[in-house]
Amino acid sequence: MVAYVTRVPAGFVGLVTRFDSITVQPEVVDSSTPPTAFGSFVKLVSGKVQPLASGDAGSVVYGVLVNPYPHQSTTNGLGTAATPPTSGLLSIMKRGFIAVKLVVGTAAKNGAVYVVTTAGGSVVVGDIVTSTSPAGGGTAVAVTGAVFMGPADANGIVEIAYNI
């Protein structure tokens, strides 16, 4: 049996963490430019979901890609190895709480959430960070309506509130 000395893990990337105030809706994925990771911010282009691109503003964020139930299946693995489908429908969280991967920085309760829009060094477009100039390089923009709900766990997983 595992003993948690200081803190249990915060969750799995892309999983909704609280179900009392959530809005998730299905959206069609743009199969020519599909999102590559659950728990990432996405935009809507011509009615289809795409990942953020280099140079996007924080205001273009449409929602967060949710790893839908069931969380583990033969086509959708558990945790960070899971890959979103490249066609069909995706579950997009428009409002609620979700676990995401913090790539660079130290999250603090009610701190602004930033997403990388210019890759550089150890960060790529779409990474979640804690400032406009992440220590790993590149540049990031604040995501309107998103805040951290506390510090990340030992694996870099942190809960964020989006449009709450």
N, CA and C atoms as an extended XYZ file, in Angstrom:
492
Properties=species:S:1:pos:R:3:atomname:S:1:resname:S:1:resid:I:1 pbc="F F F"
N         0.835       -1.168        0.000 N   MET     1
C         0.000        0.000        0.000 CA  MET     1
C         0.887        1.242        0.000 C   MET     1
N         0.479        2.249       -0.757 N   VAL     2
C         1.227        3.496       -0.852 CA  VAL     2
C         0.915        4.377        0.357 C   VAL     2
N         1.956        4.954        0.927 N   ALA     3
C         1.771        5.902        2.038 CA  ALA     3
C         2.067        7.297        1.533 C   ALA     3
N         1.116        8.205        1.697 N   TYR     4
C         1.314        9.586        1.278 CA  TYR     4
C         1.812       10.379        2.479 C   TYR     4
N         3.059       10.792        2.416 N   VAL     5
C         3.679       11.462        3.538 CA  VAL     5
C         3.222       12.917        3.654 C   VAL     5
N         3.137       13.629        2.518 N   THR     6
C         2.781       15.040        2.599 CA  THR     6
C         1.512       15.391        1.838 C   THR     6
N         1.300       14.817        0.675 N   ARG     7
C         0.160       15.213       -0.128 CA  ARG     7
C        -0.158       14.150       -1.169 C   ARG     7
N        -1.435       13.885       -1.385 N   VAL     8
C        -1.826       12.942       -2.422 CA  VAL     8
C        -1.685       13.620       -3.772 C   VAL     8
N        -1.588       12.856       -4.861 N   PRO     9
C        -1.504       13.468       -6.185 CA  PRO     9
C        -2.735       14.321       -6.486 C   PRO     9
N        -2.550       15.367       -7.283 N   ALA    10
C        -3.644       16.301       -7.585 CA  ALA    10
C        -4.643       15.735       -8.576 C   ALA    10
N        -4.286       14.700       -9.299 N   GLY    11
C        -5.192       14.127      -10.275 CA  GLY    11
C        -4.460       13.720      -11.538 C   GLY    11
N        -5.222       13.514      -12.600 N   PHE    12
C        -4.660       13.179      -13.898 CA  PHE    12
C        -4.948       14.317      -14.863 C   PHE    12
N        -4.018       14.585      -15.738 N   VAL    13
C        -4.154       15.683      -16.692 CA  VAL    13
C        -5.421       15.510      -17.527 C   VAL    13
N        -6.219       16.577      -17.564 N   GLY    14
C        -7.418       16.586      -18.389 CA  GLY    14
C        -8.674       16.079      -17.715 C   GLY    14
N        -8.566       15.658      -16.448 N   LEU    15
C        -9.757       15.171      -15.759 CA  LEU    15
C       -10.409       16.292      -14.969 C   LEU    15
N       -11.720       16.364      -15.051 N   VAL    16
C       -12.488       17.339      -14.286 CA  VAL    16
C       -12.315       16.993      -12.809 C   VAL    16
N       -12.060       18.001      -11.972 N   THR    17
C       -11.785       17.750      -10.559 CA  THR    17
C       -12.974       18.014       -9.649 C   THR    17
N       -13.923       18.815      -10.092 N   ARG    18
C       -15.135       19.095       -9.296 CA  ARG    18
C       -16.331       19.078      -10.241 C   ARG    18
N       -17.392       18.459       -9.799 N   PHE    19
C       -18.542       18.296      -10.684 CA  PHE    19
C       -19.740       19.156      -10.306 C   PHE    19
N       -19.595       20.035       -9.314 N   ASP    20
C       -20.735       20.836       -8.874 CA  ASP    20
C       -20.952       22.090       -9.712 C   ASP    20
N       -19.967       22.524      -10.454 N   SER    21
C       -20.126       23.743      -11.268 CA  SER    21
C       -19.328       23.593      -12.552 C   SER    21
N       -19.868       22.813      -13.460 N   ILE    22
C       -19.130       22.498      -14.681 CA  ILE    22
C       -20.027       22.619      -15.904 C   ILE    22
N       -19.438       23.087      -16.985 N   THR    23
C       -20.111       23.089      -18.278 CA  THR    23
C       -19.141       22.459      -19.285 C   THR    23
N       -19.512       21.283      -19.773 N   VAL    24
C       -18.716       20.579      -20.780 CA  VAL    24
C       -19.626       20.339      -21.966 C   VAL    24
N       -19.123       20.635      -23.152 N   GLN    25
C       -19.941       20.413      -24.334 CA  GLN    25
C       -19.124       19.746      -25.427 C   GLN    25
N       -19.787       18.954      -26.274 N   PRO    26
C       -19.080       18.303      -27.376 CA  PRO    26
C       -18.836       19.294      -28.516 C   PRO    26
N       -17.685       19.195      -29.107 N   GLU    27
C       -17.339       20.027      -30.261 CA  GLU    27
C       -16.617       19.161      -31.285 C   GLU    27
N       -16.738       19.499      -32.548 N   VAL    28
C       -16.086       18.762      -33.630 CA  VAL    28
C       -14.620       19.143      -33.688 C   VAL    28
N       -13.755       18.131      -33.806 N   VAL    29
C       -12.322       18.385      -33.914 CA  VAL    29
C       -11.971       18.706      -35.365 C   VAL    29
N       -11.040       19.626      -35.556 N   ASP    30
C       -10.510       19.921      -36.892 CA  ASP    30
C        -9.461       18.864      -37.192 C   ASP    30
N        -9.822       17.855      -38.016 N   SER    31
C        -8.902       16.741      -38.240 CA  SER    31
C        -7.620       17.125      -38.949 C   SER    31
N        -7.570       18.305      -39.571 N   SER    32
C        -6.317       18.736      -40.203 CA  SER    32
C        -5.358       19.340      -39.181 C   SER    32
N        -5.897       19.814      -38.038 N   THR    33
C        -5.078       20.396      -36.961 CA  THR    33
C        -5.674       20.001      -35.617 C   THR    33
N        -5.580       18.716      -35.224 N   PRO    34
C        -6.207       18.292      -33.967 CA  PRO    34
C        -5.357       18.627      -32.745 C   PRO    34
N        -6.001       18.845      -31.603 N   PRO    35
C        -5.250       19.011      -30.352 CA  PRO    35
C        -4.502       17.714      -30.040 C   PRO    35
N        -3.379       17.834      -29.368 N   THR    36
C        -2.542       16.653      -29.111 CA  THR    36
C        -2.515       16.206      -27.657 C   THR    36
N        -3.112       16.987      -26.741 N   ALA    37
C        -3.058       16.612      -25.327 CA  ALA    37
C        -4.308       17.030      -24.573 C   ALA    37
N        -4.786       16.125      -23.717 N   PHE    38
C        -5.882       16.473      -22.823 CA  PHE    38
C        -5.374       17.482      -21.804 C   PHE    38
N        -6.277       18.319      -21.302 N   GLY    39
C        -5.893       19.330      -20.329 CA  GLY    39
C        -5.241       20.543      -20.958 C   GLY    39
N        -5.324       20.658      -22.280 N   SER    40
C        -4.742       21.817      -22.957 CA  SER    40
C        -5.840       22.781      -23.391 C   SER    40
N        -5.470       24.046      -23.496 N   PHE    41
C        -6.418       25.052      -23.969 CA  PHE    41
C        -6.577       24.912      -25.477 C   PHE    41
N        -7.814       25.133      -25.941 N   VAL    42
C        -8.108       25.022      -27.371 CA  VAL    42
C        -8.851       26.266      -27.840 C   VAL    42
N        -8.895       26.422      -29.149 N   LYS    43
C        -9.642       27.525      -29.765 CA  LYS    43
C       -10.624       26.931      -30.759 C   LYS    43
N       -11.572       27.738      -31.191 N   LEU    44
C       -12.569       27.328      -32.168 CA  LEU    44
C       -12.317       28.114      -33.444 C   LEU    44
N       -12.079       27.387      -34.541 N   VAL    45
C       -11.821       28.012      -35.834 CA  VAL    45
C       -12.814       27.431      -36.843 C   VAL    45
N       -13.631       28.278      -37.414 N   SER    46
C       -14.663       27.857      -38.366 CA  SER    46
C       -15.516       26.728      -37.798 C   SER    46
N       -15.844       26.822      -36.509 N   GLY    47
C       -16.718       25.852      -35.876 CA  GLY    47
C       -16.052       24.553      -35.470 C   GLY    47
N       -14.715       24.462      -35.576 N   LYS    48
C       -14.003       23.237      -35.216 CA  LYS    48
C       -12.888       23.539      -34.221 C   LYS    48
N       -12.619       22.580      -33.335 N   VAL    49
C       -11.619       22.732      -32.282 CA  VAL    49
C       -10.213       22.502      -32.817 C   VAL    49
N        -9.319       23.427      -32.458 N   GLN    50
C        -7.903       23.334      -32.804 CA  GLN    50
C        -7.070       23.685      -31.569 C   GLN    50
N        -5.798       23.245      -31.539 N   PRO    51
C        -4.927       23.686      -30.451 CA  PRO    51
C        -4.547       25.147      -30.671 C   PRO    51
N        -4.073       25.797      -29.633 N   LEU    52
C        -3.585       27.158      -29.805 CA  LEU    52
C        -2.378       27.132      -30.739 C   LEU    52
N        -2.179       28.226      -31.449 N   ALA    53
C        -1.068       28.325      -32.393 CA  ALA    53
C        -0.133       29.454      -31.980 C   ALA    53
N         1.032       29.461      -32.542 N   SER    54
C         2.021       30.496      -32.257 CA  SER    54
C         1.433       31.872      -32.540 C   SER    54
N         1.564       32.779      -31.575 N   GLY    55
C         1.089       34.141      -31.738 CA  GLY    55
C        -0.350       34.383      -31.339 C   GLY    55
N        -1.094       33.336      -30.931 N   ASP    56
C        -2.482       33.531      -30.504 CA  ASP    56
C        -2.547       34.375      -29.233 C   ASP    56
N        -3.628       35.125      -29.088 N   ALA    57
C        -3.865       35.912      -27.874 CA  ALA    57
C        -4.601       35.045      -26.860 C   ALA    57
N        -4.507       35.396      -25.583 N   GLY    58
C        -5.201       34.653      -24.539 CA  GLY    58
C        -6.705       34.699      -24.691 C   GLY    58
N        -7.206       35.709      -25.375 N   SER    59
C        -8.649       35.873      -25.550 CA  SER    59
C        -9.248       34.903      -26.565 C   SER    59
N        -8.426       34.199      -27.356 N   VAL    60
C        -8.967       33.250      -28.335 CA  VAL    60
C        -9.294       31.902      -27.715 C   VAL    60
N        -8.908       31.703      -26.463 N   VAL    61
C        -9.165       30.415      -25.810 CA  VAL    61
C       -10.669       30.170      -25.746 C   VAL    61
N       -11.077       29.003      -26.224 N   TYR    62
C       -12.489       28.619      -26.244 CA  TYR    62
C       -12.839       27.719      -25.057 C   TYR    62
N       -11.853       26.963      -24.577 N   GLY    63
C       -12.087       26.054      -23.463 CA  GLY    63
C       -10.882       25.168      -23.226 C   GLY    63
N       -11.090       24.136      -22.405 N   VAL    64
C       -10.030       23.191      -22.052 CA  VAL    64
C       -10.463       21.803      -22.493 C   VAL    64
N        -9.567       21.076      -23.138 N   LEU    65
C        -9.867       19.732      -23.633 CA  LEU    65
C        -9.934       18.745      -22.474 C   LEU    65
N       -11.097       18.102      -22.317 N   VAL    66
C       -11.351       17.180      -21.215 CA  VAL    66
C       -11.123       15.745      -21.661 C   VAL    66
N       -10.485       14.975      -20.789 N   ASN    67
C       -10.345       13.539      -21.009 CA  ASN    67
C       -11.672       12.923      -20.558 C   ASN    67
N       -12.512       12.484      -21.502 N   PRO    68
C       -13.870       12.065      -21.135 CA  PRO    68
C       -13.917       10.712      -20.444 C   PRO    68
N       -15.040       10.479      -19.768 N   TYR    69
C       -15.286        9.193      -19.138 CA  TYR    69
C       -15.607        8.182      -20.218 C   TYR    69
N       -15.178        6.925      -20.192 N   PRO    70
C       -14.322        6.369      -19.146 CA  PRO    70
C       -12.888        6.853      -19.313 C   PRO    70
N       -12.220        7.042      -18.187 N   HIS    71
C       -10.881        7.613      -18.221 CA  HIS    71
C        -9.835        6.640      -18.706 C   HIS    71
N       -10.146        5.358      -18.718 N   GLN    72
C        -9.200        4.369      -19.213 CA  GLN    72
C        -9.960        3.378      -20.067 C   GLN    72
N        -9.460        3.134      -21.264 N   SER    73
C       -10.058        2.154      -22.150 CA  SER    73
C        -8.972        1.655      -23.092 C   SER    73
N        -9.325        0.786      -24.009 N   THR    74
C        -8.314        0.268      -24.932 CA  THR    74
C        -7.870        1.316      -25.937 C   THR    74
N        -8.689        2.346      -26.157 N   THR    75
C        -8.320        3.387      -27.122 CA  THR    75
C        -7.893        4.681      -26.470 C   THR    75
N        -8.044        4.783      -25.162 N   ASN    76
C        -7.735        6.029      -24.468 CA  ASN    76
C        -7.096        5.708      -23.122 C   ASN    76
N        -5.766        5.729      -23.078 N   GLY    77
C        -5.041        5.339      -21.876 CA  GLY    77
C        -5.215        6.295      -20.722 C   GLY    77
N        -4.816        5.873      -19.543 N   LEU    78
C        -4.933        6.650      -18.326 CA  LEU    78
C        -3.712        7.549      -18.162 C   LEU    78
N        -3.947        8.790      -17.746 N   GLY    79
C        -2.838        9.690      -17.436 CA  GLY    79
C        -2.292       10.418      -18.636 C   GLY    79
N        -1.007       10.769      -18.564 N   THR    80
C        -0.403       11.635      -19.571 CA  THR    80
C        -0.186       10.953      -20.913 C   THR    80
N        -0.260        9.626      -20.982 N   ALA    81
C        -0.054        8.928      -22.245 CA  ALA    81
C        -1.283        8.997      -23.144 C   ALA    81
N        -2.419        9.416      -22.605 N   ALA    82
C        -3.653        9.471      -23.374 CA  ALA    82
C        -3.542       10.488      -24.504 C   ALA    82
N        -4.075       10.121      -25.663 N   THR    83
C        -4.045       10.995      -26.828 CA  THR    83
C        -5.469       11.255      -27.299 C   THR    83
N        -5.826       12.521      -27.522 N   PRO    84
C        -7.180       12.823      -27.999 CA  PRO    84
C        -7.419       12.260      -29.403 C   PRO    84
N        -8.660       11.935      -29.730 N   PRO    85
C        -8.964       11.469      -31.076 CA  PRO    85
C        -8.730       12.576      -32.104 C   PRO    85
N        -8.410       12.201      -33.315 N   THR    86
C        -8.121       13.182      -34.375 CA  THR    86
C        -9.319       13.431      -35.276 C   THR    86
N       -10.452       12.810      -34.975 N   SER    87
C       -11.678       13.064      -35.731 CA  SER    87
C       -12.867       12.854      -34.798 C   SER    87
N       -14.011       13.353      -35.210 N   GLY    88
C       -15.212       13.191      -34.404 CA  GLY    88
C       -15.393       14.304      -33.393 C   GLY    88
N       -15.939       13.951      -32.235 N   LEU    89
C       -16.246       14.932      -31.202 CA  LEU    89
C       -15.229       14.886      -30.062 C   LEU    89
N       -14.990       16.056      -29.478 N   LEU    90
C       -14.153       16.186      -28.295 CA  LEU    90
C       -14.980       16.845      -27.206 C   LEU    90
N       -14.674       16.550      -25.950 N   SER    91
C       -15.346       17.192      -24.824 CA  SER    91
C       -14.547       18.423      -24.424 C   SER    91
N       -15.191       19.593      -24.477 N   ILE    92
C       -14.527       20.852      -24.161 CA  ILE    92
C       -15.181       21.458      -22.920 C   ILE    92
N       -14.364       21.724      -21.903 N   MET    93
C       -14.870       22.359      -20.701 CA  MET    93
C       -14.903       23.864      -20.913 C   MET    93
N       -16.088       24.435      -20.808 N   LYS    94
C       -16.282       25.877      -20.958 CA  LYS    94
C       -16.258       26.584      -19.605 C   LYS    94
N       -16.541       25.817      -18.534 N   ARG    95
C       -16.567       26.385      -17.188 CA  ARG    95
C       -16.386       25.244      -16.199 C   ARG    95
N       -15.489       25.447      -15.234 N   GLY    96
C       -15.304       24.430      -14.203 CA  GLY    96
C       -13.886       24.348      -13.689 C   GLY    96
N       -13.594       23.209      -13.055 N   PHE    97
C       -12.289       22.953      -12.454 CA  PHE    97
C       -11.684       21.725      -13.121 C   PHE    97
N       -10.400       21.781      -13.471 N   ILE    98
C        -9.756       20.688      -14.188 CA  ILE    98
C        -8.291       20.590      -13.791 C   ILE    98
N        -7.739       19.376      -13.860 N   ALA    99
C        -6.324       19.150      -13.591 CA  ALA    99
C        -5.534       19.340      -14.890 C   ALA    99
N        -4.465       20.126      -14.805 N   VAL   100
C        -3.615       20.383      -15.969 CA  VAL   100
C        -2.154       20.194      -15.573 C   VAL   100
N        -1.278       20.116      -16.562 N   LYS   101
C         0.157       19.965      -16.323 CA  LYS   101
C         0.811       21.339      -16.335 C   LYS   101
N         1.412       21.725      -15.219 N   LEU   102
C         2.170       22.960      -15.135 CA  LEU   102
C         3.595       22.644      -15.570 C   LEU   102
N         4.049       23.281      -16.647 N   VAL   103
C         5.353       22.964      -17.218 CA  VAL   103
C         6.472       23.764      -16.568 C   VAL   103
N         6.244       25.061      -16.343 N   VAL   104
C         7.275       25.920      -15.757 CA  VAL   104
C         6.634       26.873      -14.754 C   VAL   104
N         7.288       27.058      -13.615 N   GLY   105
C         6.838       28.028      -12.619 CA  GLY   105
C         6.284       27.366      -11.377 C   GLY   105
N         5.933       28.201      -10.423 N   THR   106
C         5.348       27.748       -9.155 CA  THR   106
C         3.964       28.374       -9.031 C   THR   106
N         2.955       27.529       -9.102 N   ALA   107
C         1.572       28.012       -9.028 CA  ALA   107
C         1.216       28.414       -7.613 C   ALA   107
N         0.414       29.457       -7.498 N   ALA   108
C        -0.097       29.916       -6.205 CA  ALA   108
C        -1.606       30.078       -6.316 C   ALA   108
N        -2.308       29.857       -5.224 N   LYS   109
C        -3.766       29.988       -5.225 CA  LYS   109
C        -4.179       31.363       -5.747 C   LYS   109
N        -5.106       31.343       -6.695 N   ASN   110
C        -5.657       32.531       -7.344 CA  ASN   110
C        -4.662       33.233       -8.272 C   ASN   110
N        -3.547       32.577       -8.572 N   GLY   111
C        -2.573       33.142       -9.507 CA  GLY   111
C        -3.046       32.983      -10.938 C   GLY   111
N        -2.670       33.917      -11.798 N   ALA   112
C        -3.062       33.877      -13.209 CA  ALA   112
C        -2.442       32.678      -13.920 C   ALA   112
N        -3.181       32.126      -14.874 N   VAL   113
C        -2.715       31.006      -15.692 CA  VAL   113
C        -2.264       31.567      -17.037 C   VAL   113
N        -1.083       31.168      -17.472 N   TYR   114
C        -0.537       31.611      -18.753 CA  TYR   114
C        -0.329       30.410      -19.654 C   TYR   114
N        -0.465       30.639      -20.957 N   VAL   115
C        -0.221       29.585      -21.933 CA  VAL   115
C         0.822       30.098      -22.926 C   VAL   115
N         1.773       29.236      -23.247 N   VAL   116
C         2.865       29.605      -24.152 CA  VAL   116
C         2.328       29.773      -25.571 C   VAL   116
N         2.659       30.907      -26.191 N   THR   117
C         2.252       31.158      -27.582 CA  THR   117
C         3.455       31.360      -28.502 C   THR   117
N         4.646       31.452      -27.935 N   THR   118
C         5.878       31.492      -28.722 CA  THR   118
C         6.863       30.531      -28.069 C   THR   118
N         7.161       29.448      -28.774 N   ALA   119
C         8.053       28.429      -28.229 CA  ALA   119
C         9.461       28.967      -28.055 C   ALA   119
N        10.172       28.362      -27.151 N   GLY   120
C        11.563       28.728      -26.933 CA  GLY   120
C        12.140       27.920      -25.797 C   GLY   120
N        13.385       27.519      -25.912 N   GLY   121
C        14.020       26.742      -24.855 CA  GLY   121
C        13.285       25.448      -24.594 C   GLY   121
N        12.839       25.263      -23.358 N   SER   122
C        12.193       24.003      -22.977 CA  SER   122
C        10.666       24.034      -23.080 C   SER   122
N        10.072       25.147      -23.521 N   VAL   123
C         8.611       25.221      -23.615 CA  VAL   123
C         8.151       25.240      -25.069 C   VAL   123
N         6.965       24.684      -25.287 N   VAL   124
C         6.365       24.664      -26.620 CA  VAL   124
C         5.011       25.354      -26.564 C   VAL   124
N         4.482       25.716      -27.708 N   VAL   125
C         3.175       26.367      -27.774 CA  VAL   125
C         2.132       25.452      -27.139 C   VAL   125
N         1.353       26.036      -26.223 N   GLY   126
C         0.312       25.290      -25.525 CA  GLY   126
C         0.673       24.904      -24.112 C   GLY   126
N         1.962       24.962      -23.754 N   ASP   127
C         2.368       24.637      -22.385 CA  ASP   127
C         1.767       25.635      -21.403 C   ASP   127
N         1.423       25.155      -20.217 N   ILE   128
C         0.867       26.011      -19.173 CA  ILE   128
C         1.997       26.415      -18.228 C   ILE   128
N         2.090       27.721      -17.989 N   VAL   129
C         3.173       28.295      -17.187 CA  VAL   129
C         2.587       29.349      -16.236 C   VAL   129
N         3.455       29.989      -15.432 N   THR   130
C         2.973       30.942      -14.432 CA  THR   130
C         3.332       32.392      -14.720 C   THR   130
N         3.952       32.676      -15.869 N   SER   131
C         4.290       34.065      -16.185 CA  SER   131
C         4.395       34.258      -17.696 C   SER   131
N         4.478       35.532      -18.117 N   THR   132
C         4.580       35.841      -19.547 CA  THR   132
C         5.950       35.495      -20.111 C   THR   132
N         6.959       35.426      -19.257 N   SER   133
C         8.318       35.059      -19.678 CA  SER   133
C         8.769       33.844      -18.877 C   SER   133
N         8.325       32.635      -19.272 N   PRO   134
C         8.670       31.449      -18.485 CA  PRO   134
C        10.174       31.205      -18.441 C   PRO   134
N        10.640       30.646      -17.333 N   ALA   135
C        12.063       30.385      -17.137 CA  ALA   135
C        12.636       29.484      -18.224 C   ALA   135
N        11.807       28.630      -18.823 N   GLY   136
C        12.285       27.721      -19.862 CA  GLY   136
C        12.479       28.380      -21.207 C   GLY   136
N        12.053       29.651      -21.375 N   GLY   137
C        12.157       30.347      -22.647 CA  GLY   137
C        10.792       30.609      -23.243 C   GLY   137
N        10.761       31.251      -24.408 N   GLY   138
C         9.506       31.555      -25.082 CA  GLY   138
C         8.738       32.672      -24.400 C   GLY   138
N         7.517       32.902      -24.892 N   THR   139
C         6.635       33.895      -24.287 CA  THR   139
C         5.248       33.294      -24.118 C   THR   139
N         4.488       33.850      -23.180 N   ALA   140
C         3.158       33.328      -22.876 CA  ALA   140
C         2.181       34.474      -22.694 C   ALA   140
N         0.888       34.147      -22.796 N   VAL   141
C        -0.174       35.131      -22.592 CA  VAL   141
C        -1.103       34.624      -21.494 C   VAL   141
N        -1.712       35.553      -20.761 N   ALA   142
C        -2.671       35.190      -19.713 CA  ALA   142
C        -3.942       34.652      -20.354 C   ALA   142
N        -4.480       33.602      -19.766 N   VAL   143
C        -5.742       33.038      -20.227 CA  VAL   143
C        -6.859       33.731      -19.458 C   VAL   143
N        -7.715       34.434      -20.181 N   THR   144
C        -8.815       35.161      -19.575 CA  THR   144
C        -9.711       34.210      -18.785 C   THR   144
N        -9.934       34.516      -17.508 N   GLY   145
C       -10.845       33.726      -16.687 CA  GLY   145
C       -10.249       32.489      -16.044 C   GLY   145
N        -8.940       32.260      -16.176 N   ALA   146
C        -8.323       31.068      -15.593 CA  ALA   146
C        -7.408       31.436      -14.433 C   ALA   146
N        -7.538       30.708      -13.326 N   VAL   147
C        -6.670       30.912      -12.160 CA  VAL   147
C        -6.265       29.555      -11.584 C   VAL   147
N        -5.082       29.529      -10.964 N   PHE   148
C        -4.634       28.337      -10.272 CA  PHE   148
C        -5.385       28.215       -8.947 C   PHE   148
N        -5.672       26.983       -8.532 N   MET   149
C        -6.380       26.751       -7.280 CA  MET   149
C        -5.437       26.354       -6.145 C   MET   149
N        -4.165       26.407       -6.389 N   GLY   150
C        -3.175       26.068       -5.373 CA  GLY   150
C        -1.903       25.622       -6.044 C   GLY   150
N        -0.955       25.123       -5.262 N   PRO   151
C         0.320       24.686       -5.833 CA  PRO   151
C         0.181       23.357       -6.579 C   PRO   151
N         1.140       23.086       -7.446 N   ALA   152
C         1.172       21.822       -8.177 CA  ALA   152
C         1.668       20.711       -7.261 C   ALA   152
N         1.324       19.469       -7.604 N   ASP   153
C         1.840       18.341       -6.837 CA  ASP   153
C         3.250       18.000       -7.325 C   ASP   153
N         3.824       16.929       -6.829 N   ALA   154
C         5.198       16.548       -7.165 CA  ALA   154
C         5.369       16.221       -8.645 C   ALA   154
N         4.263       15.916       -9.353 N   ASN   155
C         4.326       15.595      -10.782 CA  ASN   155
C         4.017       16.795      -11.667 C   ASN   155
N         3.806       17.957      -11.075 N   GLY   156
C         3.486       19.153      -11.845 CA  GLY   156
C         2.021       19.277      -12.207 C   GLY   156
N         1.170       18.446      -11.623 N   ILE   157
C        -0.261       18.512      -11.905 CA  ILE   157
C        -0.881       19.523      -10.937 C   ILE   157
N        -1.695       20.426      -11.478 N   VAL   158
C        -2.306       21.481      -10.679 CA  VAL   158
C        -3.757       21.661      -11.115 C   VAL   158
N        -4.601       22.034      -10.183 N   GLU   159
C        -6.002       22.302      -10.498 CA  GLU   159
C        -6.156       23.761      -10.888 C   GLU   159
N        -6.913       24.011      -11.962 N   ILE   160
C        -7.245       25.385      -12.336 CA  ILE   160
C        -8.757       25.550      -12.360 C   ILE   160
N        -9.184       26.780      -12.122 N   ALA   161
C       -10.589       27.144      -12.291 CA  ALA   161
C       -10.658       27.944      -13.580 C   ALA   161
N       -11.637       27.642      -14.410 N   TYR   162
C       -11.788       28.336      -15.687 CA  TYR   162
C       -13.208       28.853      -15.806 C   TYR   162
N       -13.356       30.169      -15.971 N   ASN   163
C       -14.653       30.843      -16.107 CA  ASN   163
C       -15.588       30.605      -14.928 C   ASN   163
N       -15.056       30.521      -13.733 N   ILE   164
C       -15.869       30.343      -12.525 CA  ILE   164
C       -16.170       31.701      -11.936 C   ILE   164
